[in-house]
């Protein structure tokens, strides 16, 4: 879930915890919602095309972020306007 979203010139930075799975640089997201994917109805999902271009946590760049860990994802692509504080990202 995106606890905090910062818009930057060429991308957005999303701070939050990984709810499920492992995120890697290059991972893409195709939908965002204000509910977790498992609880979201079709009309809750907003289409996006976002890719992780950088991951940071604890002042370091990482290649991946495991489930339960908090970090910052730097995303590029389209659909930034749908990503706000409290948003869930999904594929």
N, C-alpha and C positions, 0 to 999 in steps of 0.2 A: 504494500500500500504506500502511496506517496504521502508522506507526512508533510513535506514542504516542497514546493515547486518554485524554482527560480528561472525566469526567462533570461537568456543570454543571447548575444548577437546571432550566432549560427546554430545554437542548440538550446535545449533546456536541461537544467540539472534537477533531478528528482531525488530527494532524501527520503529514506524509509527502510523498512525491513522486508526481506524476501519471505513471502508467505508460503511458497511451495517450490520445491525443486532447486536447481542450480542455475544462476544467471551468468552468462559469459559475454565478454566483448563480442559483438556481432549478433547477439540474440535480437530477434525482432519481435515487435508487438503489433497486433492488428486491430485490437479493440481496447477501449477503456470504459470503465463503469464506476458508479458510486457504490457498487456492491461487489463482493467477491464473485468471480466467474460462476462458481457453482450455484450461487443464489440469484444471479442476474437473469432476468427475462430478456428475450430478444430485443425488445424496445428499450432496455436499459443500456445496451451496448452501443458505443459510438465508434465508428470505424476510424482508424489511424494507420499510419505506416511509419513506425518509429523503430530505430535501431540503436542499440547500445554502442557508443563509440569510445567510452571511457568509464571505468569504475574506480571510485576512490573510497577508502575506508581507513579511519585512524591515521590520516595524513599520508597515506601511501596509495600509489596506483596498483590495482590488482587486475588479473586476467579474468577472475571469476569471483562470485559472491554466493556462498552456500545458503541454504534454507535457514531462516532464523537469524541471520546476521544482518546488521544495519549498515548501510553505506549510502553512497551517492552515485546515481546513474546519470551519465551525460548522454542525452538522446538527440539524434538528428533525424530528420524526415519531415513528414507532413501530419497535421492534425494536432499541433501543439496546443491550440486553443481549447481542446477538450480535456487537457491534463491540468487539473487544479488540485489544491490540497485535499487529501482524502480520496483521491482517485486510485482505482485498482487497474493495473496494466495486465493484459493477457494476450495470448496468441490465438 
